[in-house]
Amino acid sequence: MNVQEEFELLKARNLSIDATRGKPCAEQLALSNKLFNMPLSPSPYAEDGTDVRNYGGNDGLPEMKRIFAELLDVEAGEIIVGGNSSLNMMFDCISTMVLSRQWNNPKFICPAPGYDRHFAICEYFGIKMLTVKTNPTHGIDMDEVEELVRDPDVVGMWCVPVFSNPQGFIYSDQTVSRLAAMKTANPAFKIMWDDAYTIHQFSGERPKILNILHECKKNGHEARPFMFTSFSKISIAGGGVACVAAAGENQAILRKRLGVQTIGPDKINQLRHARYFKDLKGIEAHMALHADILRPKFELAIDYFTEKLKGTDATFVAPRGGYFISVEIPNRARRVQQLCKEAGVLLTEAGATFPYNNEPADSNLRFAPSYLSLEELEQAVQVFCAAVRS
């Protein structure tokens, strides 16, 4: 049977599989079901006496700050706790900088392939995006970054330092050091440090890299980074807790906005999370259960790709954590995506991992195994590999 005949047989299955986004599956979400009905006992009061049913506590409960501080290795006083979405907090930070009139003709550095929702924020605010290459050794091409920051209109950059989306790269200590120390023409240059996958390994030990906030402080740039993370893929994706860590004038900027924006976040959810997870060890034990669910899915997909893409010009990255497998198919990513769609398998749009949905090389596709059952996943990778070989 030739490849075309194989592909036609796969199309005849009339599949309907959505592999577009890296969402937790139902089994992962069920790990946190106890949070739904967790009573506010022995009392609805946080450790500092805050009544979580009432107004106040704009920047978060102390016990929740402490957990995030341990997770990000920063001081509890540097943490501001938000709602369930770190992306929302990123949007707010960019919005604050734009509305403060600090930026004129702003440009942002965007490592690519990268996270499409980061790029969407820039596009929404009319911020020009400048692409830099990613690489498996250091995460990003720092020579390119250091050249771009000579432009005073370059006001910031996006970073996903651990298990980058979509390639699963990890920033080297050298990269973190250079980001913290580099001279920028714009003195208010900001690093949007999205540590979404900092504890999402499913193979091996948790990666430990230099702390961007510590390194920036050493170099006199304490107001350079905003660090973000959340419980969206730890507890309940639609009802987790997020935070931003910041120092110096960044803290002042955020607190001024918070004082106007809200009179209190969802502290009940914060208290539930704090009492349920307790500390970093509690989170690590919980994430080991997530890893047990994700590992066989990634192993299945990687085994298929290794065998079925052999002899083609396609290459892929086998990650140790995160939610995606990044595949490079020179000059025909759009065609492969369209063929998969015809066979009932939806992938993230070709080009979505680049600013403006435009990848000139038409090469990168992002595959998301997490949400699918093993049966669906096997069908999806069969279609994908056949489409690449067609």
C-alpha positions, 0 to 999 in steps of 0.5 A: 500500500502506498502513502496515498492509499494509506491516507485515503483509508485514514480519511475514510474513518471520518475522525473528529479529533481536536489537537489544537490546544495544550489543554489538560485532559479530564483525568488531569482535572479530576486530580483536583476535584476535592477543591470544588467542595473543600470547606472553609474550615476550621474558619474562613479567615486567612492566617493574617486574620483576613475574612476571605468572604469580604472585600480587601486583600488586593495583592493576595493572601499571605499563605498563597504568596508564600506558596508562589514565592517558594515556586518561583524562588522569590520573596513573598513580598515580591508576589502579587496574587491575581485571579485564575489567569496569568495571561490576564495579568500579562495583558494588564501589565502591558496595558498599564505600560501602554496607558502610562504613555511610557512607550512611543512606537514600541517594539517587542522581541518575540522568540519564535516559534513561540506562544501565539497568545503572547503575540496576540497581546502585542498585536492588540496594542499595536506593538511591533513584533521582532522575531528572534530565533530559538535554539535547543542549546540556550533557548534563544539566540542572545546575539540577536537579542543584544543587537535588537535592544540597541534600539530605544523603541525596543521596550521589552520581550517575551520569554518562556524559559522552561519547556518553551511553547512549543519546542520544550526548550530550556534557557541556559544559565548563560542566557539568563545571565546575559538577559539580566546584564545586557545594556538596553537603549531603553532604560525601562526595558521589560522582560515578560517572563512566563514561567507557565511550565516551571514544574511541568516535567513528565520525564526526569528531574525538574529543570533548575535555571538561574533566577531572572529576578535575582540576576537582574538585581545583581546587575542593577536591573531589578525593575526589568523582569515581570515573572508570571506563573499560575495553577491553571495546569496544576489544579483546575484550568478554569479556576486556578490562581495566578501571580506576578512577581516583581521588584522595585518600580514594577511593584509600585506600578502594579500596586497603583493599578490594583488600587484602582482596578479592584477591591479584592480578588477571589480570596476563597479560591486562594485559601482553598488552594493554599490549604489543599497544596500547603507548600512546594512539596505538596505541589510536586507530589500533585504534579507527579500524578499529572506526569503519570497521565501525560508521560504515556501520551508523549511517549506514544506520539514520540515513538510514532514520529520517530518511526514514521517520519524517518526518511522524511525531511521532517524533524521534531523535538522530544520534550521532557515537559510542557504540553507540546511537540514541535515539528518542522516540515520545510516549506509545507506546514500549511499543506500538512495542516490542511491534509490533517483537517481533511482527515478529521484532525485539527491542528494549531494553524500553521504560522500561529507560532510566529508573530502575525501568524506569518512564518515565511519558511512555512515549516513549524507545526505544534502538536498537542497530545495532552487532551486526547485519549490514547486511542484518539492520540494514536489515530491523530499521529497516524494521520499526521505522519501520513500527511507529512509523508504524502 
